Every structure is written in structure tokens, then in C-alpha cells.
């Protein structure tokens, strides 16, 4: 709804303008000559045009007026991690029908777990169909942000990656949607530059690379390593699989859900081939029967949401699931005692991300594969030297070594307490409900420290976060708030709760290196929320104003009620509005 924002709103019935009062401190307070509900013009800058950035664009459009928006995206197109990661076998390990926007459901996913190219195309299509590209500047990267207390805005430096030119910009609100699995890294091993063969990171896969007939080393057994290895094994002359820590590889989820989950009945009504591709008949049923499709989507979402009890170390669900996964892995490894010892963890299920590895364990039993559970001492010109001194001579090294998950910003973000980039290099990152940081006014994040990044689909997560951020921005826009930031005390209290809760979970278990703990074997757990997905959604339903510090537009008086204005409301001055809405919604709580 458009609201009047003029300096002097009309006075019905000739009522006089209220006068001034003289408070004891001598600072005069003047009534703001605008109706309650008036909004000030703001500029919002977002960083990143992946799923979070697209959700931000749409949510702002639906809920705000009187604003301008630009999203800076470093890549040449939208899509984020699904534009960048295109290695063989790359796909999502969350079911396709959960890994989508609730506002844009796709009925023709090709596979139960969608491949990267299809997810990337889905994001591009959503962006185009929603006419979002006017708000997005691709090949542009924010390289510096500094809070300007006087003006109540972020002063930015942006680089055009096409020309190399840098220019200034500003934002009333800065929203960081760069994501946690976006800044890939080489292994932290001596001599990476000395290797003379082909060196590849899975997040930068060269389309022209042909592995056929080559001797290859695949480093790492996280999701990327588990997916790429069975794609390379058949054509390789020899394949070494090098990793430090074993990982839990779970059985196909469809089988487990059919037996034990709530989706068993609906799953029995769909058709999948051996690679979990949907049959054309099933896709046509999704398209022609909206009730069946809706039921399927909701049942799959329930299964995704129900995984949290597995990671609670004292729960009977953990013990039962661990026994079943151990049984499955042993079977897939053919009972080979050496492989079972090397690959089946002795730490709790869920300590590392649980991955459905289609064909991975079977590939490790093939004659041309050799498993090397070992630290890497260094890279040498001809390959890899292991901790034992053994040298693996290889034509190519595939680094499935993941991403920088330290949450340390990639560029200086200078707030009231200095540069966050420097601070988080020295101390454990702490955020307010994963969305905001003490000392950084008007700054918000998607999937910051202790967000539920390992709890399921980031699409629906980012929808809830976008709504939360938008509600705070709308509050500031309509209530005369110049700057807002969570208090240090609130952030410390939240961190205290996180720290106390995490020992209940497998995530904090010692002995298992994981990106949940920034690649370390022991805590703290910085990448996961202390609770279930539903717990996170519930937590963000209401804004806790008492946890925040405010600076108001009225610099002299700092009167928090100045936004009440001239005694009238935009709800009664807009001729298009229903000024008696309360008669139709007597029980609605807003």
C-alpha cells in the first residue's frame, strides 16, 4: 500500500497542528508532521544472487514500498553455488521436491536428487520469470563496507569484475547472501604449487578435462568426493582415494522412508529407475494431479524435517540408525575387513554430514581403486607424498576439499567495533540467531554462524530468513529508526545457549573432522543451529525488540515514539484502504 510521506499531511476537519513541549533537559521535541505508518525512503544493497538473494528480492517486493534495491553478484549469472559447482556427479543431497522455493514449485524434476545443472537452470528461470534481473548486477563484487555513523548508512566500494573499475555506493541496509559453501579452498598442504600434473578443485571443474586412462588421486570424502569418485572410477587406469577421516555413507533414503518414514505410502505410488530418475508417467502425474503433487511435496518435507533426532547422541534413534548404517556400509564394501576398518567411523552418526553416496562404496571395491586413509605430508612434482613417506605418482589430482567455512568475511566490513574480518580471524564467530552481528548496524546475513545449514533445504530456510530480515527493515522504515543492531549482551547470551546445547549432538563429537567445525576434529560447532529446522523457523517468527539497540532519526531527542506523528494513521488516509479492517479480523494477532 502506498502511504503518504509528505512533510505536512492534511488535517481533517481543520484540527490544529499540535504545538511543541519543552522538556526539563531543554531540548525541544517537535511532533513529526506525518501520519503513523509513513515510511522513509531507503536503499538496500544485497550481496549474492543465489537462492538467498532471489528470495530477498521477492520478499522485499511483496512487503515494502519506498525503497530501492541492488544485488551485487560476483559471477556472470545468478545461481550461486549451483552455477559454480559442475563436477561429474554433482547433485543435491536433499530431495528435489524439498530443494525448491515454496513459491515456485517445479513438477518436472528429473531425479529424486536433482543434478547441479538442473538446479542452476531452475534458479535462472525463477529469476527471469519473476523479472528480477533489473535488480541484479552480475560480475560485480563488493570489496569493502564501512559503517557511517553520522549518515546512518554503509559506504561501499564495488568492483566491476569485467573492467576492473572500482566505484562507491551506499546502503541504508546491507544484506549479505554470499553463502557458506561458496568460497572454495585448496587443501592446506605444503607444496601445492610444485605439482606438475593436472590439479583440479571440484568447485572449478574444467569442462575439457578427460580422465580416461589416467592415474588419478581424489582427495577428500565429503559430499563432493563421494559424488565425483564413482563417476571417475570406471574410466581411470588407477584411482587413489586419499582422506584423513572416515565418513558415514547412508543407504538410499527412499528405501529407508518406505520402511520407516511417513512418506512410505506416497512413495509407493511413484516410479523411479535404478538411478532414481522419475519415470515420465510419474512426472505427468505430478503435472496433472495437483493434490497428489502437493501431498508428495509435503510428505517429503516432513521426512527432511524429521532427521534431527538422529544427531542427538543419547537418543535411541541415534543408536538404531548407526547400527543400520554400519550394516549397510559393510554390505556395500563386500565385508572387506580392511575397507570396513578404513571407511566405517567410530564416532557418532551425524558428526560429519550424512551423504547418500550412490555407487561410492561399491566403486571403492573395484580393482583399479586403492584407498589411502592418511594425512598428506606434501605435494611433490610427480604427485602426493603421504605421511608414511609413500609417494603416489599420478597424472591428475582432484581436490574435493570443500570450502572456507570460517564465516570470516572475504572483504573488510568495518563497523562500530572495527573490522569484522579481522575480529573473526581471531575469535569464534558469533551472531544473533545467525542473522545479525553486534556492532554492525543495519547489517544482516543469510546463513551466518550457527544457521541450520546442515538441516535440509536452504531454499525454505532462506525464505524464513528473508521474511525476518524484511520485517526488521520495515520496522526501521516506519518507526524512524536510523540504525539497529543486536546488543552484545544478547549475542553473548545466544552464544552461551548454543555452546551449552551442542554437546548433546553428534556434531560436537570429538574425533570427527567436519566443516561444521571449520575442518577441525573438535569444537566449537559454528555451522549448525542448536535445534531442528522447525525450531529455527519457530524462533524467527517473532522479532525480539528487547535484544536490539536503536538509534533514531531524531538525532537531538532520540524519542522512540516520534514515528507516532500527527495523530492520524495511513490506514485511514489512504482512500483505497479498508479503514474498518478490524471488524473482519477480530481474532487475528499481528
C-alpha positions in Angstrom: 0.0 0.0 0.0 1.4 3.4 -0.9 1.5 5.7 2.1 1.7 9.5 2.3 5.2 10.7 3.2 4.9 14.4 2.8 6.2 16.7 5.5 2.7 18.0 6.3 -0.1 15.6 6.0 -3.7 17.0 5.6 -5.6 17.8 8.8 -9.2 16.6 8.5 -11.9 18.8 10.0 -9.5 21.7 10.4 -7.8 20.3 13.5 -4.8 22.5 14.5 -1.3 21.2 14.3 -0.1 20.2 17.8 2.5 22.5 19.3 5.8 22.0 21.0 6.7 21.0 24.5 9.7 22.0 26.5 11.2 19.0 28.4 13.3 19.5 31.5 16.5 18.9 29.7 15.9 21.9 27.5 15.8 20.0 24.2 12.6 20.9 22.4 10.6 18.0 21.0 8.6 18.7 17.8 5.8 16.5 16.6 6.6 14.8 13.3 4.0 16.1 10.8 3.4 12.7 9.2 0.7 10.1 9.9 1.5 6.9 11.7 2.6 4.3 9.1 4.6 6.7 6.9 7.8 5.2 5.6 11.1 6.8 4.7 12.9 6.1 1.5 15.8 3.6 1.9 18.4 2.0 -0.2 19.1 -1.7 0.2 22.2 -3.5 -1.1 22.4 -7.3 -1.2 25.5 -9.4 -1.9 25.0 -12.6 -3.8 22.3 -13.8 -6.2 21.9 -17.4 -5.2 18.8 -18.8 -3.6 19.1 -16.3 -0.7 19.5 -13.3 -3.0 16.5 -14.2 -5.1 14.4 -14.8 -2.0 15.4 -11.4 -0.8 14.3 -9.6 -4.0 10.9 -11.3 -4.0 10.2 -10.8 -0.2 11.1 -7.1 -0.3 8.9 -6.6 -3.3 5.9 -8.2 -1.6 6.3 -6.3 1.7 8.0 -2.9 1.2 7.4 0.3 -0.6 9.5 3.4 -0.9 12.9 1.6 -1.4 15.5 0.9 -4.0 17.5 -2.3 -4.2 20.6 -3.6 -6.0 22.1 -7.1 -5.7 25.8 -7.4 -6.5 26.8 -10.8 -7.8 30.4 -11.7 -8.5 29.6 -14.4 -11.0 28.5 -13.8 -14.6 25.0 -15.2 -13.9 22.7 -16.0 -11.0 22.7 -19.3 -9.2 25.5 -19.1 -6.6 27.0 -22.5 -5.7 24.8 -24.2 -8.4 26.4 -22.1 -11.1 29.9 -22.8 -9.8 29.8 -26.5 -8.9 29.5 -28.6 -12.1 31.9 -31.5 -11.5 30.8 -35.0 -12.7 28.1 -36.4 -10.5 27.4 -33.1 -8.8 23.9 -33.1 -7.4 21.9 -32.1 -4.3 21.8 -34.5 -1.4 18.4 -33.1 -0.3 15.3 -34.4 -2.2 14.5 -32.2 -5.3 10.9 -31.6 -4.1 12.2 -30.2 -0.9 15.0 -28.3 -2.5 12.9 -25.7 -4.2 11.1 -22.4 -3.4 7.7 -22.8 -1.8 6.5 -20.0 -4.1 7.8 -21.7 -7.3 7.3 -25.4 -7.2 8.7 -27.5 -10.1 6.8 -30.5 -11.2 9.2 -32.0 -13.7 12.4 -32.6 -11.7 14.2 -35.4 -13.5 15.6 -37.1 -10.4 14.8 -37.6 -6.8 18.1 -35.8 -6.1 18.4 -33.1 -8.8 21.7 -32.7 -10.7 23.6 -29.4 -10.5 22.7 -28.2 -14.0 19.0 -28.7 -13.4 19.1 -26.7 -10.1 21.1 -23.9 -11.8 18.6 -23.7 -14.6 15.7 -23.7 -12.1 17.2 -20.6 -10.4 17.8 -18.8 -13.6 14.3 -19.5 -14.8 12.8 -18.3 -11.5 14.9 -15.1 -11.8 13.7 -14.5 -15.3 10.0 -15.3 -14.7 9.9 -13.0 -11.7 11.6 -10.2 -13.6 14.4 -9.9 -11.0 17.4 -9.2 -13.3 16.8 -5.4 -13.2 17.7 -5.6 -9.5 20.9 -7.7 -10.0 24.3 -6.5 -11.3 26.3 -9.6 -12.2 30.2 -9.6 -12.4 30.2 -7.0 -9.6 31.8 -7.6 -6.2 31.6 -5.7 -3.0 35.2 -5.3 -1.8 34.8 -3.0 1.2 32.0 -1.9 3.5 32.3 0.8 6.2 29.6 2.0 8.6 29.0 5.7 8.5 27.5 6.6 11.9 26.7 10.2 11.1 24.7 9.4 8.0 23.4 6.1 9.2 24.5 4.2 6.2 27.0 1.8 4.8 29.7 3.3 2.5 30.7 0.6 -0.1 33.4 0.0 -2.6 32.3 -2.1 -5.5 34.5 -3.6 -8.2 33.2 -4.2 -11.8 34.9 -7.6 -12.5 34.6 -7.1 -16.2 36.5 -3.8 -16.4 38.4 -3.8 -13.0 36.9 -0.4 -12.2 36.0 0.3 -8.6 33.3 2.8 -7.6 31.5 3.9 -4.5 28.0 3.1 -3.4 25.9 3.3 -0.2 23.2 1.4 1.5 20.8 2.1 4.4 20.8 -1.7 4.9 23.4 -4.2 3.8 22.3 -7.8 3.4 25.0 -10.5 2.9 23.8 -13.5 1.0 27.2 -14.9 -0.1 26.6 -18.3 1.5 28.7 -20.7 3.4 29.6 -23.2 0.7 30.8 -20.6 -1.9 34.5 -19.8 -1.1 36.3 -22.9 -2.2 39.8 -23.7 -1.0 42.8 -25.9 -1.9 44.0 -28.4 0.7 46.1 -26.9 3.4 49.2 -28.9 2.4 52.8 -27.9 1.7 53.9 -27.7 -2.0 50.6 -27.4 -3.9 52.4 -25.2 -6.4 55.1 -27.8 -7.0 52.9 -30.5 -8.5 53.4 -30.7 -12.3 50.3 -32.7 -13.3 46.7 -31.6 -13.6 45.4 -30.0 -10.4 41.6 -29.6 -10.2 39.2 -28.4 -7.5 35.7 -29.8 -7.8 34.3 -26.3 -7.5 36.3 -25.2 -10.6 35.8 -28.2 -12.8 37.3 -27.8 -16.3 34.9 -28.9 -19.0 37.7 -30.1 -21.2 39.3 -32.5 -18.7 39.3 -36.1 -19.8 40.2 -38.6 -17.1 40.1 -41.7 -19.3 43.2 -43.9 -19.0 44.8 -41.6 -16.4 46.1 -42.3 -12.9 44.1 -40.1 -10.6 44.0 -39.2 -6.9 40.8 -38.0 -5.4 41.4 -36.1 -2.1 38.5 -35.8 0.4 35.4 -37.8 1.2 32.9 -35.2 1.9 29.8 -34.8 -0.4 31.9 -33.7 -3.4 34.4 -36.6 -3.1 31.6 -39.1 -2.6 29.8 -37.9 -5.7 32.7 -37.5 -8.1 34.7 -40.7 -7.3 32.2 -43.2 -8.8 32.0 -41.0 -11.9 35.8 -41.2 -12.4 36.4 -44.8 -11.4 35.2 -46.6 -14.5 37.4 -44.7 -17.0 40.5 -44.3 -14.8 43.5 -46.5 -15.2 44.2 -46.2 -11.5 42.4 -44.2 -8.8 43.8 -43.4 -5.3 41.2 -42.2 -2.8 43.0 -40.2 -0.1 41.3 -39.0 3.1 42.0 -38.4 6.8 38.7 -39.2 8.4 36.1 -41.8 7.6 32.5 -40.7 7.0 29.0 -42.1 7.3 27.5 -43.0 3.9 23.8 -43.6 4.4 21.6 -46.0 2.5 19.2 -44.7 -0.2 16.7 -42.6 1.6 13.8 -43.8 -0.5 14.3 -47.3 0.8 14.5 -46.2 4.4 11.5 -43.9 4.2 9.4 -46.6 2.5 10.1 -48.9 5.5 10.1 -46.5 8.5 9.0 -43.0 7.3 5.7 -41.2 7.0 6.2 -41.0 3.2 6.1 -44.7 2.6 2.6 -44.8 1.1 3.1 -41.9 -1.2 6.5 -43.2 -2.3 4.9 -46.5 -3.3 2.8 -44.5 -5.9 5.8 -43.1 -7.8 8.1 -44.8 -10.3 11.9 -44.5 -10.2 14.7 -46.3 -12.2 17.9 -47.6 -10.7 19.5 -44.2 -10.8 16.5 -42.6 -9.0 15.2 -40.8 -12.1 11.5 -40.2 -12.2 9.5 -42.1 -14.9 7.7 -40.0 -17.4 4.5 -41.4 -16.1 5.3 -40.1 -12.6 6.2 -36.6 -13.9 3.0 -36.5 -15.8 1.0 -37.4 -12.7 2.8 -34.6 -10.8 1.7 -32.2 -13.5 -1.9 -33.4 -13.9 -2.8 -34.1 -10.3 -2.1 -31.0 -8.1 -3.5 -32.7 -5.0 -1.2 -35.7 -5.4 1.8 -33.4 -6.1 1.0 -31.3 -3.0 0.7 -34.4 -0.8 4.0 -35.8 -2.2 5.9 -32.5 -1.6 4.6 -32.2 2.0 5.4 -35.8 2.9 8.9 -35.4 1.6 9.3 -32.2 3.6 8.2 -34.0 6.7 10.9 -36.6 6.2 13.5 -34.0 5.7 12.4 -32.2 8.9 12.4 -35.4 10.9 16.1 -36.1 10.8 17.1 -34.1 13.8 16.6 -36.8 16.5 19.3 -38.9 14.7 22.0 -36.5 15.7 21.1 -36.4 19.4 23.8 -38.7 20.9 21.8 -40.1 23.7 18.6 -40.9 21.7 17.6 -44.4 20.8 17.2 -43.2 17.2 20.9 -42.5 17.0 21.8 -46.0 18.2 19.3 -47.7 15.9 20.3 -45.6 12.8 24.0 -46.1 13.5 23.7 -49.9 13.6 21.7 -49.9 10.4 24.1 -47.6 8.5 27.1 -49.8 9.7 25.3 -52.8 8.4 24.6 -51.1 5.1 28.2 -49.9 4.6 29.6 -53.3 5.5 27.4 -54.9 2.9 28.3 -52.4 0.2 32.0 -52.9 0.9 31.6 -56.6 0.4 32.6 -57.3 4.0 36.2 -56.4 3.2 37.8 -56.0 6.6 40.4 -53.5 5.5 37.9 -51.3 3.7 35.4 -51.5 6.6 38.1 -50.5 9.1 39.2 -47.6 6.9 35.8 -46.3 6.0 33.3 -47.0 8.8 33.6 -44.3 11.5 33.9 -44.9 15.2 32.3 -41.6 16.0 28.5 -40.9 16.2 26.3 -40.8 13.1 25.9 -37.2 12.0 29.3 -35.9 13.4 30.0 -35.3 9.7 27.4 -34.5 7.1 25.5 -37.7 6.3 25.6 -38.3 2.5 23.6 -40.7 0.3 26.5 -41.9 -1.9 25.1 -43.6 -4.9 27.7 -46.1 -6.1 30.5 -44.7 -4.0 31.1 -47.6 -1.6 30.8 -50.1 -4.5 33.4 -48.1 -6.5 35.9 -48.5 -3.7 35.8 -52.3 -4.1 36.9 -52.2 -7.8 40.4 -53.5 -8.7 41.6 -50.1 -10.1 40.8 -48.3 -6.8 43.2 -48.0 -3.8 42.0 -46.4 -0.5 44.6 -44.4 1.4 43.4 -43.2 4.8 46.3 -41.0 5.6 47.4 -37.4 6.2 49.2 -35.9 3.2 52.7 -34.8 4.0 53.2 -32.6 0.9 52.7 -32.3 -2.8 55.7 -33.3 -4.9 56.2 -32.7 -8.7 55.0 -36.2 -9.6 52.1 -36.4 -7.1 51.4 -36.8 -3.4 53.7 -37.8 -0.6 51.7 -39.4 2.3 52.6 -39.2 5.9 54.3 -42.6 5.7 56.6 -41.3 3.0 54.9 -43.3 0.2 54.7 -41.2 -3.0 51.6 -41.6 -5.2 52.6 -40.8 -8.8 49.5 -39.5 -10.6 48.5 -37.7 -13.8 45.8 -35.6 -12.1 44.8 -34.7 -8.5 41.1 -34.0 -7.8 40.7 -31.9 -4.7 37.3 -32.5 -3.2 38.5 -30.4 -0.3 35.5 -28.2 0.2 35.1 -24.6 1.2 36.3 -22.0 3.7 33.6 -22.3 6.4 35.2 -20.0 8.9 32.4 -17.3 8.3 35.3 -14.8 8.1 34.2 -12.2 5.5 36.1 -12.1 2.3 36.3 -8.3 2.4 36.6 -5.7 5.2 33.3 -5.0 7.0 34.1 -2.1 9.3 31.5 -1.4 12.0 31.5 0.3 15.4 33.9 -2.2 16.8 36.4 -2.3 14.0 36.8 -4.7 11.1 34.7 -7.9 11.4 37.1 -9.6 9.0 40.0 -9.2 11.5 37.9 -10.0 14.5 36.5 -13.3 13.3 40.0 -14.4 12.2 41.0 -14.3 15.9 37.8 -15.4 17.7 34.9 -17.7 17.3 32.3 -16.1 15.0 29.1 -15.2 17.0 25.9 -13.9 15.5 22.4 -13.2 16.7 20.1 -16.0 15.5 22.6 -16.4 12.6 21.2 -13.2 11.0 23.0 -10.2 12.6 26.2 -9.1 14.4 26.7 -6.9 17.4 28.4 -3.6 16.4 27.3 -3.8 12.8 24.2 -1.7 12.5 21.8 -2.3 9.6 23.7 -5.4 8.5 22.0 -8.8 8.1 23.2 -12.2 6.9 21.7 -15.2 5.3 23.0 -18.4 6.9 25.6 -16.8 9.2 27.2 -18.5 12.2 25.0 -21.3 13.7 22.4 -21.3 10.9 20.8 -24.6 10.2 22.9 -25.2 7.0 23.0 -28.9 7.6 19.3 -29.4 8.4 17.9 -29.6 4.9 16.9 -27.4 2.0 18.4 -23.9 2.0 15.5 -22.7 -0.2 12.9 -22.7 2.6 15.5 -21.7 5.1 16.3 -18.6 3.1 12.6 -17.8 2.7 12.1 -17.6 6.5 15.3 -15.6 6.9 14.3 -13.2 4.2 10.9 -12.6 5.9 12.7 -12.0 9.2 15.1 -9.5 7.7 12.4 -7.7 5.8 10.3 -7.4 9.0 13.2 -5.6 10.7 13.8 -3.3 7.8 10.1 -2.5 7.6 10.1 -1.7 11.3 13.0 0.7 10.9 11.5 2.3 7.8 8.2 3.0 9.5 9.3 3.8 13.1 12.0 6.3 12.4 14.9 4.1 13.3 18.2 5.2 11.8 20.4 2.3 13.0 19.6 -1.0 14.5 22.0 -3.8 15.8 21.7 -6.6 18.2 23.2 -5.9 21.6 26.5 -7.6 22.6 24.7 -9.0 25.6 22.0 -10.6 23.5 24.6 -12.1 21.1 26.7 -13.4 24.1 23.6 -15.0 25.7 22.6 -16.6 22.4 26.2 -18.0 22.0 26.1 -19.3 25.6 23.0 -21.3 24.8 24.5 -22.6 21.5 27.6 -23.7 23.4 25.7 -25.4 26.1 23.4 -27.2 23.7 25.9 -28.6 21.2 27.4 -31.4 23.4 24.0 -33.1 23.1 24.6 -33.6 19.4 26.9 -35.7 17.3 28.0 -32.6 15.6 30.2 -31.7 18.6 31.7 -35.2 18.9 35.4 -35.4 19.2 37.4 -37.3 16.6 35.3 -36.4 13.5 36.7 -33.6 11.3 33.9 -31.7 9.6 33.1 -28.4 8.0 30.5 -28.0 10.9 33.6 -27.2 13.0 35.6 -25.5 10.2 37.5 -28.6 9.4 38.6 -29.4 12.9 38.2 -32.6 14.9 36.9 -30.7 18.0 34.6 -27.8 18.5 33.2 -25.3 18.6 30.3 -26.0 16.2 29.8 -22.8 14.2 27.9 -24.0 11.1 24.7 -25.5 12.7 21.7 -24.4 14.6 21.1 -25.7 18.1 17.8 -27.4 17.3 15.7 -28.7 14.4 14.6 -27.0 11.2 11.1 -26.4 12.8 12.8 -25.0 15.9 14.7 -22.5 13.7 11.5 -21.5 11.8 9.7 -21.0 15.1 12.5 -18.9 16.6 12.3 -16.4 13.7 8.5 -16.0 13.8 8.7 -13.0 16.2 11.1 -10.1 16.4 12.5 -9.7 19.9 12.9 -6.0 20.1 14.4 -6.1 23.6 17.5 -7.7 22.2 18.4 -4.8 19.9 20.0 -1.3 20.3 18.4 1.6 18.4 19.5 5.0 17.1 16.5 7.2 15.9 16.2 9.6 13.1 15.5 12.4 15.6 19.2 12.8 16.5 18.7 15.5 19.1 15.9 14.0 21.2 16.1 10.3 20.3 12.4 10.0 21.1 11.4 6.4 20.3 7.8 7.5 19.7 8.4 10.2 17.2 7.0 7.9 14.5 3.5 8.3 16.0 3.4 11.5 14.1 0.5 13.9 13.8 -2.3 11.7 15.3 -3.5 10.2 12.1 -2.8 6.8 10.5 -2.0 5.9 6.9 -4.7 3.2 7.4 -7.4 6.0 7.4 -5.8 8.4 4.9 -5.4 6.0 2.0 -8.7 6.1 0.1 -8.0 2.6 -1.2 -7.6 1.1 2.2 -10.3 -0.5 4.3 -10.3 1.6 7.5 -12.6 -0.8 9.3 -10.5 -3.9 8.7 -10.6 -4.8 12.4 -14.3 -5.8 12.0 -13.3 -8.5 9.6 -10.4 -9.9 11.6 -11.4 -9.7 15.3 -9.2 -12.7 16.3 -6.1 -12.1 14.1 -2.9 -11.5 16.1 -0.4 -9.3 14.1 
